[in-house]
């Protein structure tokens, strides 16, 4: 299977599970899990950056209209 988009590869495998060896499917799922974990770690990192920036930014004065 080509080394394209992981979602496309998983969809192709799901459409024809009987065409793939179990270890190939497990490898693809493991790769997808690694990608998800990297994304979660990056989101956590960005959340910390955002919270730090928010804490360092003074609150805007409240204006009544």
C-alpha positions in Angstrom: 0.0 0.0 0.0 1.3 3.5 -0.9 2.6 5.8 1.8 -0.1 8.4 1.4 -2.6 9.8 3.8 -3.1 7.5 6.8 -6.8 8.1 6.9 -7.1 7.1 3.2 -5.0 4.0 3.8 -7.2 2.9 6.8 -10.3 3.5 4.8 -9.0 1.4 1.9 -8.1 -1.4 4.4 -11.5 -1.2 6.1 -13.2 -1.6 2.7 -11.3 -4.8 2.0 -10.1 -6.3 5.3 -9.9 -9.7 3.8 -7.2 -8.5 1.4 -4.7 -7.6 4.1 -2.7 -9.6 6.6 -3.5 -9.0 10.2 0.0 -7.7 11.0 -0.3 -5.1 8.1 -3.5 -3.8 9.6 -2.0 -3.7 13.1 1.0 -1.8 11.7 -1.3 0.8 10.1 -3.3 1.1 13.3 -0.2 1.5 15.4 1.0 4.3 13.0 -2.3 6.0 13.3 -2.1 5.8 17.1 1.4 7.3 17.1 0.1 10.2 15.0 -2.8 10.8 17.4 -0.5 10.8 20.4 1.8 13.3 18.7 -1.2 15.5 17.9 -2.4 15.3 21.6 1.1 16.2 22.8 1.2 19.2 20.5 -2.3 20.3 21.6 -1.2 20.0 25.2 1.9 22.1 24.5 -0.1 24.8 22.7 -2.6 24.9 25.6 0.2 25.7 28.0 1.6 28.4 25.6 -1.9 29.9 25.3 -2.5 29.9 29.1 0.9 31.5 29.7 0.1 34.2 27.1 -3.3 34.8 28.7 -1.8 35.1 32.1 0.8 37.6 30.9 -1.8 39.8 29.0 -3.6 42.3 31.2 -7.3 42.1 31.1 -9.1 44.7 28.9 -11.2 47.2 30.9 -14.9 46.5 30.8 -16.8 49.2 28.9 -20.5 49.7 29.3 -22.4 50.9 26.4 
